[in-house]
Amino acid sequence: MMAVEKILQLLATLVALVSVAPTFFFLYLPVQVLISCLLLVGFIIDRRNGRRLPPLPATLLSFVFFFFYLAQMSRSNIVEPLVNMLVLLLAVRLVTEKSGRNLLQIFVLSTFVLAASSLLSLSAGYLASLILLVVLVTFGLLLTSFYATDSSLRLNRKQWQSLLR
């Protein structure tokens, strides 16, 4: 029996990783370090049911990142600060509580990060990331509907196989 909550937490990390991968080398160095650390910390917190970042500090941190990168935007420089800001907002969301609403925010932010990466570079890797992200987000949305009904839901192997089909 596997808990839907644990699978959703893993999916949230995978979705974030898939969306950030095409943009990683275009990000500013501090953002690269921060997203790497927070992805890892978020994964460890999810696995060990550790302490998460409370909502108020997360919101304040998000505002700081938003206004910092908003100040860097200009007519000639919109894309890079925007992508860095989206990645940092996603990073903050990864270390907070993974409620149904927050999971949806992770999925949306990840989709926006991947879409914004197309402004930086369009390669064959982007198409692979897009297909993988669509599959993972679709499965995540399906599981989120179960999670919203019963957050302690556990499914056996046969139920998981049926769900995957």
C-alpha positions in Angstrom: 0.0 0.0 0.0 1.4 3.3 -1.0 0.1 6.7 0.1 -1.2 9.1 -2.6 0.4 11.9 -0.6 3.9 10.5 -0.9 3.5 9.9 -4.7 2.2 13.5 -5.1 5.2 14.9 -3.2 7.5 12.9 -5.4 5.6 14.1 -8.5 5.9 17.7 -7.4 9.7 17.4 -7.2 9.9 15.6 -10.5 7.7 18.2 -12.2 9.9 21.0 -10.9 13.1 19.2 -12.0 11.8 18.6 -15.5 10.7 22.2 -15.9 13.9 23.8 -14.5 16.3 21.5 -16.4 16.1 23.3 -19.8 16.6 26.7 -18.2 19.2 25.7 -15.6 22.3 27.0 -17.4 20.5 30.2 -18.4 19.8 31.1 -14.7 22.0 33.4 -12.7 24.5 31.5 -10.5 22.8 32.4 -7.1 19.5 31.1 -8.6 21.2 27.9 -9.8 22.5 27.3 -6.3 19.3 28.1 -4.6 17.0 26.0 -6.8 19.4 23.1 -6.5 19.5 23.3 -2.7 15.8 23.9 -2.3 14.9 21.0 -4.6 17.1 18.7 -2.5 15.8 20.1 0.8 12.2 19.9 -0.3 12.7 16.3 -1.3 14.3 15.4 2.0 11.6 17.2 4.0 9.0 15.2 2.0 10.7 11.9 2.6 11.2 12.5 6.4 8.1 14.5 7.1 10.3 17.3 8.4 9.6 20.9 9.2 8.4 22.9 6.2 8.7 26.6 5.7 5.7 28.3 7.3 3.3 30.3 5.1 4.1 33.8 6.3 7.9 33.6 5.8 7.3 31.9 2.4 5.1 34.7 1.3 7.5 37.4 2.4 10.4 35.6 0.7 8.4 35.3 -2.5 7.6 39.1 -2.3 11.3 39.8 -1.9 12.3 37.7 -4.9 9.4 39.2 -6.9 10.3 42.8 -6.3 14.1 42.2 -6.6 13.7 40.8 -10.1 10.9 43.2 -11.0 13.4 46.0 -10.4 15.9 44.4 -12.8 13.4 44.3 -15.7 13.6 46.8 -18.5 12.3 47.0 -22.1 15.5 45.3 -23.3 15.8 42.8 -20.4 12.5 41.1 -19.6 13.1 37.4 -20.1 16.0 36.6 -17.9 14.8 38.3 -14.7 11.3 36.8 -15.4 12.6 33.3 -15.7 14.8 33.7 -12.6 11.9 35.0 -10.6 9.6 32.1 -11.7 12.2 29.6 -10.7 12.7 31.2 -7.3 8.9 31.3 -6.7 8.8 27.6 -7.6 11.8 26.9 -5.3 10.0 28.6 -2.3 6.9 26.6 -3.0 8.8 23.3 -2.9 9.8 23.7 0.7 6.4 24.7 2.0 3.4 22.4 2.9 2.2 20.3 0.0 -1.5 20.8 0.3 -3.8 20.3 -2.7 -3.7 24.0 -3.5 0.1 24.2 -3.2 0.5 21.2 -5.4 -1.6 22.9 -8.1 0.6 26.0 -7.7 3.7 23.9 -8.2 2.3 22.4 -11.3 1.3 25.8 -12.7 4.6 27.5 -11.8 6.5 24.5 -13.4 4.5 24.9 -16.6 5.3 28.6 -16.7 9.0 28.0 -16.1 9.1 25.5 -19.0 7.1 27.9 -21.2 9.5 30.7 -20.3 12.5 28.5 -21.1 11.3 28.5 -24.7 12.1 32.2 -24.8 15.7 31.4 -24.0 16.3 28.4 -26.2 14.3 26.0 -28.3 16.0 22.7 -28.6 15.0 19.0 -29.0 15.4 18.7 -25.2 12.6 21.2 -24.8 10.1 19.0 -26.7 11.1 16.0 -24.5 10.7 18.1 -21.4 7.3 19.4 -22.6 6.0 15.9 -23.2 7.3 14.6 -19.9 5.9 17.6 -18.1 2.4 17.1 -19.6 2.4 13.4 -18.6 3.6 14.1 -15.1 1.2 17.1 -14.5 -1.8 15.1 -15.9 -1.0 12.3 -13.5 -0.5 14.8 -10.7 -3.8 16.4 -11.3 -5.5 13.1 -11.3 -3.9 12.2 -8.0 -4.7 15.6 -6.6 -8.4 15.0 -7.1 -8.1 11.8 -5.0 -5.9 13.6 -2.4 -8.5 16.4 -2.1 -11.2 13.8 -1.3 -9.1 11.9 1.3 -5.6 13.1 2.2 -4.7 9.8 3.9 -5.7 7.6 1.0 -3.5 4.6 0.3 -3.8 2.4 -2.8 -2.6 -1.1 -3.3 -0.6 -2.4 -6.2 -3.6 -3.4 -8.3 -5.3 0.0 -7.8 -2.1 1.8 -8.8 -1.8 -0.3 -12.0 -5.5 0.4 -12.8 -4.9 4.1 -12.3 -1.8 4.2 -14.5 -3.7 2.5 -17.3 
